[in-house]
Amino acid sequence: MPVVIGACGWQDIKWLGKIAAVPRKGANIASWEANPAWKTIDDAWMHVYNEVKEMIVSYQKNKA
């Protein structure tokens, strides 16, 4: 799962744009101040952690 740290054009690449990346909705860690849900950059990284954890748990449930 790609983690988007800074602004980049990864969504412009057709096959790469289909991959689930975090943060979602085209956000990136470097622009954490633009997201009202994140009060600090640590909140942005915690969001990434929770998304990755959720993906792993979902994968494990589907694999079992």
OpenMM code with the backbone's topology and positions (N, CA, C; nanometers):
from openmm import Vec3, app, unit

residues = "MET PRO VAL VAL ILE GLY ALA CYS GLY TRP GLN ASP ILE LYS TRP LEU GLY LYS ILE ALA ALA VAL PRO ARG LYS GLY ALA ASN ILE ALA SER TRP GLU ALA ASN PRO ALA TRP LYS THR ILE ASP ASP ALA TRP MET HIS VAL TYR ASN GLU VAL LYS GLU MET ILE VAL SER TYR GLN LYS ASN LYS ALA".split()
positions = [
    Vec3(0.0850, -0.1164, 0.0000),
    Vec3(0.0000, 0.0000, 0.0000),
    Vec3(0.0904, 0.1237, 0.0000),
    Vec3(0.0826, 0.2028, -0.1055),
    Vec3(0.1647, 0.3234, -0.1123),
    Vec3(0.1203, 0.4282, -0.0092),
    Vec3(0.2170, 0.4957, 0.0469),
    Vec3(0.1903, 0.6072, 0.1379),
    Vec3(0.2351, 0.7338, 0.0653),
    Vec3(0.1417, 0.8256, 0.0444),
    Vec3(0.1709, 0.9489, -0.0285),
    Vec3(0.2213, 1.0524, 0.0718),
    Vec3(0.3505, 1.0781, 0.0659),
    Vec3(0.4131, 1.1682, 0.1618),
    Vec3(0.4056, 1.3131, 0.1157),
    Vec3(0.4209, 1.3358, -0.0138),
    Vec3(0.4167, 1.4713, -0.0666),
    Vec3(0.3367, 1.4759, -0.1953),
    Vec3(0.3123, 1.5967, -0.2424),
    Vec3(0.2370, 1.6147, -0.3666),
    Vec3(0.3121, 1.5489, -0.4822),
    Vec3(0.2402, 1.4733, -0.5618),
    Vec3(0.2997, 1.4074, -0.6787),
    Vec3(0.1869, 1.3682, -0.7743),
    Vec3(0.2224, 1.3218, -0.8915),
    Vec3(0.1230, 1.2910, -0.9936),
    Vec3(0.0931, 1.1430, -1.0083),
    Vec3(0.1044, 1.0665, -0.9002),
    Vec3(0.0873, 0.9215, -0.9111),
    Vec3(-0.0510, 0.8827, -0.9624),
    Vec3(-0.1524, 0.9623, -0.9362),
    Vec3(-0.2877, 0.9291, -0.9816),
    Vec3(-0.3046, 0.9478, -1.1322),
    Vec3(-0.2134, 1.0202, -1.1950),
    Vec3(-0.2200, 1.0417, -1.3394),
    Vec3(-0.1771, 0.9185, -1.4191),
    Vec3(-0.1063, 0.8281, -1.3559),
    Vec3(-0.0627, 0.7051, -1.4224),
    Vec3(-0.1755, 0.6039, -1.4098),
    Vec3(-0.2326, 0.5650, -1.5232),
    Vec3(-0.3564, 0.4866, -1.5255),
    Vec3(-0.3542, 0.3664, -1.4311),
    Vec3(-0.2578, 0.2783, -1.4440),
    Vec3(-0.2567, 0.1571, -1.3611),
    Vec3(-0.2222, 0.1866, -1.2161),
    Vec3(-0.1411, 0.2890, -1.1921),
    Vec3(-0.1021, 0.3230, -1.0561),
    Vec3(-0.2162, 0.3918, -0.9819),
    Vec3(-0.2980, 0.4657, -1.0536),
    Vec3(-0.4113, 0.5338, -0.9930),
    Vec3(-0.5179, 0.4405, -0.9387),
    Vec3(-0.5126, 0.3134, -0.9775),
    Vec3(-0.6096, 0.2144, -0.9295),
    Vec3(-0.5688, 0.1518, -0.7959),
    Vec3(-0.4462, 0.1768, -0.7529),
    Vec3(-0.3967, 0.1202, -0.6281),
    Vec3(-0.4474, 0.2035, -0.5105),
    Vec3(-0.4923, 0.1357, -0.4060),
    Vec3(-0.5387, 0.2048, -0.2860),
    Vec3(-0.4185, 0.2600, -0.2113),
    Vec3(-0.4095, 0.3905, -0.2030),
    Vec3(-0.3008, 0.4560, -0.1321),
    Vec3(-0.3564, 0.5301, -0.0114),
    Vec3(-0.2692, 0.5606, 0.0810),
    Vec3(-0.3077, 0.6402, 0.1972),
    Vec3(-0.2127, 0.7573, 0.2103),
    Vec3(-0.2586, 0.8691, 0.2607),
    Vec3(-0.3966, 0.9012, 0.2931),
    Vec3(-0.4869, 0.8957, 0.1694),
    Vec3(-0.6111, 0.8731, 0.1922),
    Vec3(-0.7075, 0.8583, 0.0827),
    Vec3(-0.7494, 0.9935, 0.0261),
    Vec3(-0.8238, 0.9877, -0.0824),
    Vec3(-0.8817, 1.1058, -0.1486),
    Vec3(-0.7766, 1.2058, -0.1973),
    Vec3(-0.6602, 1.1540, -0.2361),
    Vec3(-0.5591, 1.2408, -0.2940),
    Vec3(-0.4831, 1.3282, -0.1960),
    Vec3(-0.5053, 1.3073, -0.0667),
    Vec3(-0.4322, 1.3853, 0.0329),
    Vec3(-0.2887, 1.3342, 0.0422),
    Vec3(-0.2047, 1.4104, 0.1085),
    Vec3(-0.0686, 1.3647, 0.1339),
    Vec3(-0.0252, 1.4121, 0.2717),
    Vec3(0.0726, 1.3446, 0.3268),
    Vec3(0.1180, 1.3741, 0.4622),
    Vec3(0.1691, 1.5178, 0.4749),
    Vec3(0.2434, 1.5643, 0.3764),
    Vec3(0.3036, 1.6977, 0.3841),
    Vec3(0.1995, 1.8095, 0.3942),
    Vec3(0.0795, 1.7853, 0.3433),
    Vec3(-0.0243, 1.8895, 0.3506),
    Vec3(-0.1228, 1.8628, 0.4646),
    Vec3(-0.0736, 1.8077, 0.5722),
    Vec3(-0.1573, 1.7719, 0.6859),
    Vec3(-0.2367, 1.8906, 0.7397),
    Vec3(-0.1836, 2.0103, 0.7298),
    Vec3(-0.2533, 2.1279, 0.7830),
    Vec3(-0.3830, 2.1579, 0.7082),
    Vec3(-0.3956, 2.1091, 0.5842),
    Vec3(-0.5160, 2.1331, 0.5048),
    Vec3(-0.6307, 2.0400, 0.5441),
    Vec3(-0.6017, 1.9385, 0.6230),
    Vec3(-0.7049, 1.8440, 0.6643),
    Vec3(-0.7527, 1.8796, 0.8047),
    Vec3(-0.8787, 1.9226, 0.8182),
    Vec3(-0.9276, 1.9646, 0.9499),
    Vec3(-0.9313, 1.8521, 1.0532),
    Vec3(-0.9262, 1.7267, 1.0089),
    Vec3(-0.9281, 1.6138, 1.1017),
    Vec3(-0.7919, 1.5928, 1.1678),
    Vec3(-0.6876, 1.6513, 1.1097),
    Vec3(-0.5520, 1.6338, 1.1617),
    Vec3(-0.5057, 1.7626, 1.2283),
    Vec3(-0.4807, 1.7555, 1.3564),
    Vec3(-0.4329, 1.8733, 1.4305),
    Vec3(-0.2806, 1.8852, 1.4239),
    Vec3(-0.2117, 1.7722, 1.4038),
    Vec3(-0.0655, 1.7699, 1.3950),
    Vec3(-0.0248, 1.6719, 1.2854),
    Vec3(0.1013, 1.6750, 1.2492),
    Vec3(0.1515, 1.5794, 1.1507),
    Vec3(0.1452, 1.4372, 1.2079),
    Vec3(0.1546, 1.4257, 1.3392),
    Vec3(0.1412, 1.2939, 1.4018),
    Vec3(0.0027, 1.2354, 1.3790),
    Vec3(-0.0994, 1.3206, 1.3752),
    Vec3(-0.2351, 1.2737, 1.3443),
    Vec3(-0.2416, 1.2162, 1.2032),
    Vec3(-0.1723, 1.2805, 1.1102),
    Vec3(-0.1693, 1.2309, 0.9723),
    Vec3(-0.1031, 1.0935, 0.9670),
    Vec3(0.0096, 1.0783, 1.0369),
    Vec3(0.0776, 0.9485, 1.0385),
    Vec3(-0.0057, 0.8430, 1.1107),
    Vec3(-0.0789, 0.8810, 1.2145),
    Vec3(-0.1663, 0.7860, 1.2833),
    Vec3(-0.2779, 0.7408, 1.1900),
    Vec3(-0.3263, 0.8312, 1.1066),
    Vec3(-0.4273, 0.7956, 1.0061),
    Vec3(-0.3713, 0.6891, 0.9116),
    Vec3(-0.2489, 0.7082, 0.8670),
    Vec3(-0.1848, 0.6102, 0.7787),
    Vec3(-0.1736, 0.4760, 0.8500),
    Vec3(-0.1276, 0.4784, 0.9728),
    Vec3(-0.1157, 0.3550, 1.0511),
    Vec3(-0.2496, 0.2821, 1.0592),
    Vec3(-0.3553, 0.3553, 1.0940),
    Vec3(-0.4876, 0.2936, 1.1083),
    Vec3(-0.5383, 0.2363, 0.9762),
    Vec3(-0.5150, 0.3053, 0.8659),
    Vec3(-0.5580, 0.2558, 0.7348),
    Vec3(-0.4834, 0.1283, 0.6969),
    Vec3(-0.3530, 0.1257, 0.7200),
    Vec3(-0.2741, 0.0062, 0.6885),
    Vec3(-0.3170, -0.1095, 0.7775),
    Vec3(-0.3357, -0.0825, 0.9044),
    Vec3(-0.3813, -0.1857, 0.9984),
    Vec3(-0.5164, -0.2419, 0.9550),
    Vec3(-0.6087, -0.1545, 0.9167),
    Vec3(-0.7409, -0.1972, 0.8714),
    Vec3(-0.7304, -0.2867, 0.7477),
    Vec3(-0.6410, -0.2508, 0.6557),
    Vec3(-0.6215, -0.3306, 0.5354),
    Vec3(-0.5675, -0.4692, 0.5707),
    Vec3(-0.4736, -0.4752, 0.6629),
    Vec3(-0.4150, -0.6035, 0.7033),
    Vec3(-0.5197, -0.6909, 0.7713),
    Vec3(-0.5960, -0.6348, 0.8617),
    Vec3(-0.7003, -0.7102, 0.9313),
    Vec3(-0.8034, -0.7626, 0.8320),
    Vec3(-0.8442, -0.6795, 0.7383),
    Vec3(-0.9404, -0.7205, 0.6362),
    Vec3(-0.8850, -0.8337, 0.5513),
    Vec3(-0.7584, -0.8229, 0.5132),
    Vec3(-0.6935, -0.9277, 0.4333),
    Vec3(-0.6900, -1.0590, 0.5105),
    Vec3(-0.6548, -1.0511, 0.6397),
    Vec3(-0.6463, -1.1722, 0.7217),
    Vec3(-0.7832, -1.2381, 0.7358),
    Vec3(-0.8886, -1.1602, 0.7515),
    Vec3(-1.0238, -1.2156, 0.7643),
    Vec3(-1.0661, -1.2834, 0.6342),
    Vec3(-1.0348, -1.2207, 0.5220),
    Vec3(-1.0739, -1.2768, 0.3932),
    Vec3(-0.9920, -1.4010, 0.3587),
    Vec3(-0.8709, -1.4092, 0.4089),
    Vec3(-0.7840, -1.5224, 0.3802),
    Vec3(-0.8223, -1.6442, 0.4627),
    Vec3(-0.8764, -1.6211, 0.5813),
    Vec3(-0.9112, -1.7321, 0.6732),
    Vec3(-1.0312, -1.8102, 0.6261),
] * unit.nanometer
topology = app.Topology()
chain = topology.addChain("A")
for resn in residues:
    res = topology.addResidue(resn, chain)
    for name in ("N", "CA", "C"):
        topology.addAtom(name, app.Element.getBySymbol(name[0]), res)
